[in-house]
Amino acid sequence: MPVIQLENITKSYLMGKTALPVLHGISLTIEKNEFVALMGPSGSGKSTLMNILGCLDTPTSGKYLINGTDVSTATDNELAHIRNKEIGFVFQSFNLLPRLTAFENVALPLIYAGMKKAEREKRTLEKIEAVGLTERMKHKPNELSGGQNQRVAFARALVNNPSIILADEPTGNLDSKTSKEIMELLVEIHRQGNTVILVTHEEDIAAYAHRLIRLKDGLIESDVKQQ
């Protein structure tokens, strides 16, 4: 069964009384353990598509299945539950809580999920070790470099063992050396069995993915295998 199935997804936003269409009928299947890059110019609809894929928004019409479950008509509470269980997010701006240590930031989704303390601490430590940050886990975001903060964000994304890792411009705030390190980490995360969807506007970053989907004017312009 595919991890993701989109069937004729459309999305319009109301501007006053006028409906502004952004996605015009997108159909897409992503299998387990694929590594997909999404690209497209500003206004192509890639941010809207990413918000729908990440269950941050619902489509105007069409069907969206995650692991066979239809989430296209889910309520806000149902979407929040699906996000916490199925999707690990990594954002360009890290989105870490400044007052919490790296360890506490990574553990946060498990607190929301109601996991018991001993199991939570064990799982958090495993994921921090997996991204190579054990020695820095008691530091807060302002005591860490950009690359280290992005590693914390990856550990947090992985901590619930989600079906999908959704990385939105994960190297956007990093220099080229750190970007390479972060992308090598993402490749390793994929190698361990995760399905990865990467949103980027940089060709060299998209080149790490095994499949490249380009959007234009709210439609899929091309969908090609790489490597």
DRENGU-867422 format. One record per residue: residue in three letters; y, x, z of N, C-alpha, C in turn; chain; residue number from 1. Coordinates in steps of 0.2 Angstrom, whole numbers. Each point is the difference from the previous one (the first is absolute). Example, Ala and Ser with C-alpha at 12.3 -4.5 7.8 and 13.67 -1.06 7.14 Angstrom:
# DRENGU-867422
(ALA,(-28,66,39),(6,-4,0),(6,4,0),A,1);
(SER,(5,-2,-4),(6,4,1),(5,-4,3),A,2);
***
This chain:
# DRENGU-867422
(MET,(-6,4,0),(6,-4,0),(6,4,0),A,1);
(PRO,(5,-1,-4),(6,4,0),(4,-1,6),A,2);
(VAL,(4,5,2),(4,0,6),(6,-5,-1),A,3);
(ILE,(3,1,-6),(6,-4,-2),(-1,-4,-7),A,4);
(GLN,(1,-6,0),(0,-4,-6),(7,-4,-1),A,5);
(LEU,(4,2,-5),(6,-4,-1),(-2,-4,-6),A,6);
(GLU,(2,-7,0),(-2,-4,-6),(7,-4,-2),A,7);
(ASN,(3,2,-5),(6,-3,-3),(6,-1,6),A,8);
(ILE,(1,5,3),(5,0,6),(7,0,-3),A,9);
(THR,(4,-5,2),(7,0,-2),(4,0,7),A,10);
(LYS,(6,2,-1),(5,0,6),(7,-1,-3),A,11);
(SER,(3,-5,3),(7,-2,-1),(4,0,7),A,12);
(TYR,(6,2,-1),(5,-1,6),(5,-5,-1),A,13);
(LEU,(2,-4,5),(6,-4,-1),(6,3,1),A,14);
(MET,(5,0,-5),(6,3,0),(5,-6,0),A,15);
(GLY,(2,-3,6),(3,-6,0),(-4,-6,-2),A,16);
(LYS,(1,-3,-6),(-5,-5,-2),(-4,2,-6),A,17);
(THR,(1,6,-2),(-3,3,-6),(-6,4,2),A,18);
(ALA,(-6,-1,-3),(-6,4,1),(0,6,-4),A,19);
(LEU,(0,6,3),(0,7,-4),(-7,2,0),A,20);
(PRO,(-3,0,-6),(-7,2,0),(0,8,0),A,21);
(VAL,(-5,3,4),(-1,7,0),(-7,2,-2),A,22);
(LEU,(-5,-3,1),(-7,1,-2),(-2,-6,-5),A,23);
(HIS,(-2,2,-6),(-2,-5,-5),(-7,-2,-1),A,24);
(GLY,(-4,2,5),(-7,-2,-2),(-4,7,0),A,25);
(ILE,(-2,2,6),(-3,7,1),(-7,-1,2),A,26);
(SER,(-5,2,-4),(-7,0,2),(-3,7,0),A,27);
(LEU,(-3,1,6),(-2,7,1),(-6,0,5),A,28);
(THR,(-5,5,-1),(-5,1,4),(0,7,2),A,29);
(ILE,(-1,1,7),(-1,7,3),(-6,0,4),A,30);
(GLU,(-5,5,-2),(-6,0,3),(0,5,6),A,31);
(LYS,(-5,-1,4),(0,4,7),(0,8,-2),A,32);
(ASN,(4,4,4),(1,7,-1),(3,2,-7),A,33);
(GLU,(4,-4,-3),(4,2,-5),(6,3,3),A,34);
(PHE,(3,4,-5),(7,4,2),(5,-2,-6),A,35);
(VAL,(4,-5,2),(4,-3,-5),(8,2,1),A,36);
(ALA,(3,2,-5),(7,1,0),(4,-6,-3),A,37);
(LEU,(5,-2,3),(4,-6,-4),(7,3,-1),A,38);
(MET,(2,0,-6),(7,3,-2),(3,-6,-4),A,39);
(GLY,(7,1,-1),(4,-4,-4),(7,1,2),A,40);
(PRO,(5,-1,-5),(7,1,1),(3,-5,5),A,41);
(SER,(6,1,3),(3,-4,4),(0,-7,-3),A,42);
(GLY,(-1,-5,3),(0,-7,-3),(-7,-2,-4),A,43);
(SER,(-5,4,1),(-6,-1,-4),(-4,-5,4),A,44);
(GLY,(1,-1,7),(-4,-4,4),(-5,3,4),A,45);
(LYS,(0,7,0),(-5,4,4),(1,-1,8),A,46);
(SER,(6,-1,2),(1,-1,7),(-2,-7,2),A,47);
(THR,(1,-5,-4),(-2,-7,1),(-8,0,0),A,48);
(LEU,(-3,4,-5),(-7,0,0),(-3,3,6),A,49);
(MET,(3,6,2),(-2,3,6),(0,-4,6),A,50);
(ASN,(6,-4,1),(0,-5,6),(-5,-5,0),A,51);
(ILE,(-2,-2,-6),(-5,-5,-1),(-7,3,2),A,52);
(LEU,(-1,6,-3),(-7,3,2),(0,2,7),A,53);
(GLY,(5,1,3),(0,2,7),(1,-6,5),A,54);
(CYS,(0,-6,-3),(0,-6,4),(7,-1,4),A,55);
(LEU,(5,3,-3),(6,0,3),(4,-6,-3),A,56);
(ASP,(-3,-3,-6),(3,-5,-3),(-5,-4,-4),A,57);
(THR,(1,-6,-1),(-5,-4,-4),(2,-2,-7),A,58);
(PRO,(-5,-1,-5),(2,-1,-7),(3,-7,0),A,59);
(THR,(4,-1,-6),(2,-7,-1),(-6,-4,-3),A,60);
(SER,(-4,3,-4),(-6,-3,-3),(-5,5,-1),A,61);
(GLY,(-6,-2,-1),(-6,5,-2),(-4,1,7),A,62);
(LYS,(-5,4,-1),(-5,1,5),(0,8,2),A,63);
(TYR,(0,1,7),(-1,7,2),(-6,0,5),A,64);
(LEU,(-5,4,-2),(-6,0,5),(0,7,2),A,65);
(ILE,(-1,1,7),(-2,6,3),(-7,0,3),A,66);
(ASN,(-5,4,-3),(-7,0,2),(-2,-7,0),A,67);
(GLY,(2,-4,-5),(-3,-7,-1),(4,-5,3),A,68);
(THR,(4,1,5),(4,-5,3),(7,-1,-3),A,69);
(ASP,(1,-6,-2),(6,-2,-3),(6,0,5),A,70);
(VAL,(5,4,-1),(6,1,4),(6,-2,-3),A,71);
(SER,(0,-3,-6),(6,-2,-3),(3,-6,3),A,72);
(THR,(-3,-4,4),(3,-6,3),(0,1,8),A,73);
(ALA,(-1,6,2),(-1,1,7),(7,-1,4),A,74);
(THR,(-1,-2,6),(6,-1,4),(3,7,3),A,75);
(ASP,(6,0,2),(2,6,3),(-4,3,5),A,76);
(ASN,(-3,-4,5),(-4,3,5),(-7,3,-3),A,77);
(GLU,(-3,-4,-5),(-6,2,-4),(2,7,-3),A,78);
(LEU,(6,0,-4),(1,6,-3),(1,6,5),A,79);
(ALA,(3,-1,6),(1,5,5),(-7,3,2),A,80);
(HIS,(-5,-5,1),(-7,2,2),(-3,4,-6),A,81);
(ILE,(1,-2,-6),(-3,4,-6),(3,7,0),A,82);
(ARG,(6,0,0),(4,7,0),(-3,5,5),A,83);
(ASN,(-1,-3,6),(-2,4,6),(-7,3,-1),A,84);
(LYS,(-4,-5,-3),(-7,2,-1),(-2,3,-6),A,85);
(GLU,(3,-1,-6),(-2,2,-6),(4,5,-3),A,86);
(ILE,(6,1,2),(5,4,-4),(3,5,5),A,87);
(GLY,(0,7,-3),(4,5,4),(6,2,-4),A,88);
(PHE,(6,0,3),(6,1,-4),(2,7,1),A,89);
(VAL,(3,3,-5),(4,6,1),(6,0,-4),A,90);
(PHE,(6,1,3),(6,-2,-3),(4,7,-1),A,91);
(GLN,(5,0,-5),(4,6,-1),(4,2,6),A,92);
(SER,(2,-5,4),(4,2,6),(-4,0,7),A,93);
(PHE,(-7,1,-1),(-4,1,6),(-1,-7,4),A,94);
(ASN,(6,-3,2),(0,-6,4),(-4,1,7),A,95);
(LEU,(1,6,3),(-2,1,6),(5,-2,6),A,96);
(LEU,(-3,-2,6),(5,-2,5),(2,7,4),A,97);
(PRO,(7,1,0),(2,6,2),(-1,2,8),A,98);
(ARG,(-1,-5,4),(-1,1,7),(-7,1,2),A,99);
(LEU,(-5,-1,-5),(-7,1,1),(-2,7,-2),A,100);
(THR,(-5,3,3),(-3,6,-3),(-4,-1,-6),A,101);
(ALA,(-2,5,-3),(-5,-1,-6),(-6,-4,2),A,102);
(PHE,(-3,2,5),(-6,-3,3),(1,-8,1),A,103);
(GLU,(6,-1,3),(1,-7,1),(2,-4,-6),A,104);
(ASN,(3,3,-5),(2,-3,-6),(-7,-2,-4),A,105);
(VAL,(-5,5,0),(-6,-1,-3),(-4,-6,3),A,106);
(ALA,(0,0,7),(-4,-5,4),(3,-7,-1),A,107);
(LEU,(6,-1,-2),(4,-7,0),(-4,-5,-4),A,108);
(PRO,(-3,1,-6),(-4,-6,-3),(-6,-2,4),A,109);
(LEU,(-3,5,4),(-6,-2,4),(2,-4,6),A,110);
(ILE,(6,1,2),(3,-4,6),(1,-7,-3),A,111);
(TYR,(3,-1,-6),(1,-7,-3),(-7,-3,-1),A,112);
(ALA,(-5,4,-2),(-7,-3,-1),(-4,-1,6),A,113);
(GLY,(3,1,6),(-3,-1,7),(-6,4,1),A,114);
(MET,(0,6,-2),(-6,5,1),(1,3,7),A,115);
(LYS,(-6,0,4),(0,3,7),(3,7,0),A,116);
(LYS,(2,2,5),(4,7,1),(-4,6,-2),A,117);
(ALA,(-6,0,3),(-5,6,-1),(-1,1,-8),A,118);
(GLU,(-2,-6,-3),(-2,0,-7),(6,2,-4),A,119);
(ARG,(6,-3,2),(6,1,-4),(2,8,1),A,120);
(GLU,(0,3,5),(1,7,1),(-4,4,-4),A,121);
(LYS,(-7,-1,0),(-5,3,-4),(2,0,-7),A,122);
(ARG,(1,-6,-3),(1,-1,-7),(7,3,-2),A,123);
(THR,(5,0,4),(7,3,-1),(-1,7,-1),A,124);
(LEU,(-4,3,5),(-1,8,0),(-3,2,-7),A,125);
(GLU,(-5,-4,-2),(-4,2,-6),(4,0,-6),A,126);
(LYS,(5,-5,0),(4,0,-6),(5,5,0),A,127);
(ILE,(3,2,6),(5,5,0),(-3,7,-1),A,128);
(GLU,(-7,1,2),(-3,6,-2),(-1,0,-8),A,129);
(ALA,(-2,-6,-3),(-1,0,-7),(6,2,-4),A,130);
(VAL,(6,-1,2),(6,2,-3),(3,7,2),A,131);
(GLY,(-4,3,5),(2,7,2),(6,0,4),A,132);
(LEU,(1,-5,5),(6,0,4),(-2,0,8),A,133);
(THR,(-6,2,1),(-2,0,8),(5,3,4),A,134);
(GLU,(2,6,-2),(5,4,4),(7,-3,1),A,135);
(ARG,(2,-4,-4),(6,-3,0),(0,-8,2),A,136);
(MET,(-5,-2,3),(-1,-7,1),(4,-3,5),A,137);
(LYS,(3,4,5),(4,-2,5),(7,1,-1),A,138);
(HIS,(2,2,-7),(7,0,-2),(2,-6,-3),A,139);
(LYS,(7,-1,1),(3,-6,-3),(2,1,-7),A,140);
(PRO,(2,-5,-4),(2,1,-7),(5,5,-1),A,141);
(ASN,(5,0,4),(6,5,-1),(-2,7,2),A,142);
(GLU,(-6,1,3),(-2,7,1),(-5,3,-5),A,143);
(LEU,(-1,-4,-5),(-5,1,-5),(4,1,-7),A,144);
(SER,(-3,4,-5),(3,0,-6),(-2,-6,-5),A,145);
(GLY,(3,0,-5),(-1,-6,-5),(-7,-1,-2),A,146);
(GLY,(-3,6,-1),(-8,0,-2),(-4,-2,6),A,147);
(GLN,(2,2,6),(-4,-2,6),(0,-7,1),A,148);
(ASN,(7,-3,-1),(1,-7,1),(-4,-4,-5),A,149);
(GLN,(-1,2,-6),(-4,-3,-5),(-7,0,2),A,150);
(ARG,(-2,6,3),(-7,0,2),(-2,-5,6),A,151);
(VAL,(5,-1,4),(0,-5,5),(-1,-7,-3),A,152);
(ALA,(4,-1,-5),(0,-7,-3),(-7,-1,-4),A,153);
(PHE,(-3,6,-3),(-6,-1,-3),(-6,-2,6),A,154);
(ALA,(1,4,5),(-5,-1,6),(0,-8,2),A,155);
(ARG,(7,-2,1),(1,-7,2),(-3,-5,-5),A,156);
(ALA,(1,2,-7),(-3,-5,-5),(-8,0,0),A,157);
(LEU,(-3,6,2),(-7,0,0),(-3,-3,6),A,158);
(VAL,(4,-1,6),(-3,-1,6),(-5,-6,1),A,159);
(ASN,(2,-5,-4),(-4,-7,0),(-6,0,-5),A,160);
(ASN,(-1,6,-3),(-5,1,-5),(1,-6,-6),A,161);
(PRO,(6,0,-3),(1,-5,-4),(-3,0,-7),A,162);
(SER,(-1,-5,-4),(-3,0,-7),(5,4,-5),A,163);
(ILE,(6,-1,2),(5,3,-5),(5,4,3),A,164);
(ILE,(2,6,-3),(6,4,2),(5,-1,-5),A,165);
(LEU,(6,-3,2),(5,-1,-5),(6,5,2),A,166);
(ALA,(1,4,-4),(5,6,1),(6,-1,-5),A,167);
(ASP,(6,-2,3),(6,-2,-4),(4,6,0),A,168);
(GLU,(1,4,-6),(4,6,0),(-1,5,6),A,169);
(PRO,(-6,2,1),(-2,3,7),(3,7,0),A,170);
(THR,(2,3,-6),(3,7,0),(8,-1,-2),A,171);
(GLY,(3,-6,0),(6,-1,-2),(6,4,4),A,172);
(ASN,(-2,2,7),(5,3,4),(-2,7,1),A,173);
(LEU,(-5,3,-4),(-3,7,2),(2,5,-5),A,174);
(ASP,(0,6,2),(1,5,-5),(-7,1,-4),A,175);
(SER,(0,4,-5),(-5,1,-5),(-7,3,3),A,176);
(LYS,(1,5,5),(-5,3,3),(-4,-5,5),A,177);
(THR,(4,-4,4),(-2,-5,4),(-3,-6,-4),A,178);
(SER,(3,-2,-5),(-3,-5,-4),(-7,2,-3),A,179);
(LYS,(-1,6,-2),(-7,2,-2),(-5,-1,6),A,180);
(GLU,(2,2,6),(-4,0,6),(-2,-7,1),A,181);
(ILE,(5,-5,0),(-1,-7,1),(-5,-3,-5),A,182);
(MET,(1,2,-6),(-4,-3,-6),(-7,3,1),A,183);
(GLU,(-1,6,2),(-7,3,1),(-3,-4,6),A,184);
(LEU,(4,-2,5),(-3,-4,5),(-2,-7,-2),A,185);
(LEU,(4,-3,-4),(-1,-6,-3),(-7,0,-5),A,186);
(VAL,(-1,5,-3),(-6,2,-4),(-6,0,4),A,187);
(GLU,(1,3,6),(-6,1,5),(-1,-7,3),A,188);
(ILE,(5,-4,1),(-1,-7,3),(-4,-4,-5),A,189);
(HIS,(2,1,-7),(-4,-4,-5),(-7,3,0),A,190);
(ARG,(-1,6,0),(-7,3,0),(-4,-3,5),A,191);
(GLN,(3,-1,6),(-4,-3,6),(-2,-7,-1),A,192);
(GLY,(2,-3,-6),(-3,-7,-1),(6,-5,0),A,193);
(ASN,(6,1,1),(5,-5,0),(3,-2,-7),A,194);
(THR,(2,-6,-1),(3,-2,-6),(7,1,1),A,195);
(VAL,(3,4,-5),(7,2,1),(5,-3,-6),A,196);
(ILE,(5,-3,2),(5,-2,-5),(7,3,2),A,197);
(LEU,(2,4,-5),(6,4,1),(5,-2,-5),A,198);
(VAL,(6,-1,3),(6,-3,-4),(5,6,0),A,199);
(THR,(1,2,-6),(5,6,-1),(4,0,-7),A,200);
(HIS,(5,4,0),(4,0,-6),(-1,7,-3),A,201);
(GLU,(-4,4,3),(0,7,-2),(-7,1,-3),A,202);
(GLU,(1,3,-7),(-6,1,-4),(-5,5,4),A,203);
(ASP,(2,5,3),(-4,5,2),(-4,-2,7),A,204);
(ILE,(3,-5,3),(-3,-3,6),(-6,-5,-3),A,205);
(ALA,(2,-4,-5),(-5,-5,-3),(-6,3,-3),A,206);
(ALA,(1,7,-2),(-5,3,-3),(-6,2,5),A,207);
(TYR,(1,-1,6),(-6,1,5),(-4,-6,0),A,208);
(ALA,(2,-6,-3),(-4,-6,0),(-5,0,-5),A,209);
(HIS,(-5,-4,0),(-6,0,-5),(2,-6,-5),A,210);
(ARG,(5,-4,1),(1,-5,-4),(8,-2,1),A,211);
(LEU,(3,0,-6),(7,-1,0),(2,-7,-3),A,212);
(ILE,(4,-4,4),(2,-7,-3),(8,0,0),A,213);
(ARG,(2,-1,-6),(7,0,-1),(3,-7,-1),A,214);
(LEU,(5,-2,3),(3,-6,0),(6,0,-4),A,215);
(LYS,(2,-5,-4),(6,-1,-3),(2,-7,-1),A,216);
(ASP,(6,-2,2),(2,-7,0),(-4,-5,3),A,217);
(GLY,(-3,2,5),(-5,-5,4),(-7,-1,-3),A,218);
(LEU,(-2,5,-4),(-6,-1,-3),(-3,7,0),A,219);
(ILE,(-7,0,-1),(-4,7,0),(1,2,-8),A,220);
(GLU,(4,6,0),(1,3,-7),(-6,4,-2),A,221);
(SER,(-3,4,5),(-6,4,-2),(-4,1,7),A,222);
(ASP,(-7,1,-1),(-5,1,5),(-5,5,-2),A,223);
(VAL,(1,6,2),(-4,5,-3),(-4,4,5),A,224);
(LYS,(-6,3,-1),(-4,4,4),(3,7,-1),A,225);
(GLN,(1,4,6),(2,7,-1),(-6,4,3),A,226);
(GLN,(0,7,-2),(-4,5,3),(-8,-2,-2),A,227);
***
